[in-house]
Structure formats: structure tokens, C-alpha cells
Amino acid sequence: VQLQASGGGLVQAGGSLRLSCVASGRTFSRSDTMGWFRQAPGKDREFVAAHRGSGGTTVYADPVKGRFTISRDNAKNMMYLQMTSLKYEDTAVYYCAAASRRIILSALRDSLQYDYWGQGTQVTVSS
């Protein structure tokens, strides 16, 4: 299974970007969990958002609540991260991730719960 993230780039503070992630090698089911993480220079990888599948829950890290939206299109094996009102501190490499099960709520932020990872896409927000 391979995940391919795209859509990153350079944007001014206050702007928007939409990240995409396509999966190949496996068709993800409605119960699979999909998520986004990010890693800024000199910092650990951190959770951004997760989608627990159809009828499931979307969860966001506090710094991005109200500004980022995670979504998915199971028919296309795609997931998205719509980012608005971007801030300088959102600058990071963004990684998409997926798990072949519905991860429990309390474990969504744990990167070790995810089975598959994309290569990352750079998002740079200028202040």
C-alpha cells in the first residue's frame, strides 16, 4: 500500500491550501481510519486531524480546530485536508496516514496506530 500526498506549497498567512492524498495498492473500506500529521523543523511529528470512517468521528488538534477540515472520498481512495486561515506556525511537512481499522478515539493522536504513511508534502506559510 502506498500513500501519495500532494498540494503543499508556499502561501501567505491568512491564505488557504488543500492537501490531497491518494492511496494505491489497497481499497480502503469505510471503517478505515485516515489522518494527517505534520512535522515542523526541529520538532516531533504531531497529530493534525483524523477521520474514523463512515459514521465515524472527525477529530482535530486544538491548534487547527475551526481552520482545517479533513474529508475523504472512499470511491476514489482519496483523503483531503482543507486548510484555511493559515498561520506561520502551520509551516511543516504534512503527512497523510491510514489504518486498516477504526482506531479508538483515545488513540487517534498516536502515530504508531497508523499502518500506512505518505511521503509528506511541504507547507510553508509566510508571515
N, C-alpha and C positions, 0 to 999 in steps of 0.2 A: 504494500500500500504506500502510495506517495501522495503527499500534500504539497501543493504549489501555491504560495502566497504571492499576491501582486497588488499594485495600486498605491504603493508608497511614493513619496516624493517630497519636494520642498514646498512649504506653504507658509503664508504669513499667519501670525497669531490672529485668531478670530475666524480663520478660514475653515474649510471642510475638506475631507478626503474620504473616499470609500475604498476599503480594502476588500479584496476577494481572495478566496481560497478554493481551489478545485482539487478534488480527490480522484485518484485513479488507482486501479487495481482491486478495488472493492466498492460495492454499492452500499452506502451507509443506510441503515434502517432508521425508522422513525424514532426508535428508542436510543439510538446512539447519542452520546454527548459530544458537543463540539464547543471549542473555546478559543479564546485569544489570550496570549500572554505578550509581555514586552520586556525588553532589557535595554536600559539606558547605559551609557558608558560608565564603567566603574561600579555598577550596581548589579544586584542579583536579578534574575528573571522574576517578574511579578505577574500575578493574575490580572487580567483586564475584564473579561466577560465570558460567560458560558451560556449555552443553550442546551437544555436537557431533553430535547426532542419533542415530538408532537404531544401536546397536552402537558408538557413539562414546564419547567420554570426557567426564566432568564435571570441571571444574577450578574451584578456589576460590582466592580471595585468602587469604593467610595469616591476616589478622585475623578472618575469618569461618569458617575451617575448623572443622568439628565443631559449628557452631552453625546454619549456613544450609544449606538444601538446594534445589537447582534441579531442576525437573521440567517436563515438557511433555506435552500431550495433542494429538497431531497431528490427530486426528479432529475436535477442537473448535477447532483453530487457537489453542491457548492455551499459555501457559507460566506457571510459578509460581515464587515464591521463598518458601519457608517459613523464617521467621527465629525462632529461639529464643534464650533466654538473652541477650536484647538488652542492650546496654550504651549508656551515654550517648554514646560515640564513634561509635555506629552512626547517630546523628542525621544525616539528609541527605535530599536529594531523590533518589529512586531511579528510574532509567530502564531500561526494557526495550529491547532491541535485537535485530536479527536480520540474518542474512546469507544470501543465496540460494546458499550453497555450504557445504562443510565447511571451515572455517578451520583451517589447520595449527596444531598445538599451540603452537608458539613465538609465534604471532601473536594468540592468543586475547585477550590483555590489551590489544591495540591497538584503541582505539575507531574508528580510521579503517578497520578491516577490516569494519565493520558497515554495511549498506546502509540499514537502516530503524530509526527510533527512535520511542519513545513520548514522551509529553509530560511524564512524570515524576509521581511521587506522593510527597508529603512523609511522612517517618517522623520522629517526634520521640520520643526516649526521655528520660524524666525520671529524674534521679538520686535 
